[in-house]
Amino acid sequence: MLTIADLKKGERAIILDFPVDSIPLKLIEMGCLPGNEITLVQTTPFNGPLYITINESNIAIRKNTAAHILIDKII
């Protein structure tokens, strides 16, 4: 299965599922929920955070957290 960590800059996806215990509550409150569309805005070097857009909000998310969020890419 694909995760947010697998996206390339500019790609869009729909969030499918994630283990609730591995995702910070703040991300869930900001709209990181199954069914919502995300766009990968930018990556950073050295396994730094990923910058994504959810519900018109830009969010920085750790790469190891992003690896837990399952997605379906929008082609």
N, C-alpha and C positions, 0 to 999 in steps of 0.2 A: 504494500500500500504506500501511496505517496504521502509525504508530510509537508508542512510549510517550509521546512529546511531544504527540501528538494527543489523548490521553485527557483527560477531564474528571474533576474530583474525585468519588471514589466509584466510578468505572467499573472493571470488571475485564477482564482479557484474558489470553490465552495467548501466550507468546513463541514466535514461529515461527522466526526466523533473525536473524543479525547478522554483520557482518564481524569476525572475531576480532581483527584488527589494530587496530580502532578502539574496542574495549571494554577497560577496565582489567582485569587479571587478578583483582584483588580482587573485582570484581563477579561474575565467573564463579565464583570460589571461594564466594561467598555465595549461589549458586543462580540466578544470572541465566543460565539455560540454556534452550534450546528445549524446549517442552513444559510448563514451569513456569507456574503462574498468578501474576499480579501484580494488585495493586490500587493505584490512585493515591489516596494519602491526602491530599496537600496540594500546592498549587503556591505559589510565591512570586513577588512582583512583580519587574519589571525583569529578566526572563529569568534569575532565580535558580534554584536547584536544585529538583527535584521530589522529593517524599517518597513512596516506594512501599513496599509490603509484598510480600516474596517469602519463601515458606517460613516464615511467622510472624516474620520479621525485618523491621524498618523500616530502610530504606536511603535516603540522600540521593544523588541522581544528577544530574549536570549536564544541562541541557536539550539541549545540543549532542550529548552522548553518547546521551541518550534518543532523539534523532532518528535514530540508526543502528539501533535495535533494532525489528525488524518484529514486529507483533503481529496477533492476531485477537481482536476484541472479543467478550466474552461478553455475550449479551443476556439 
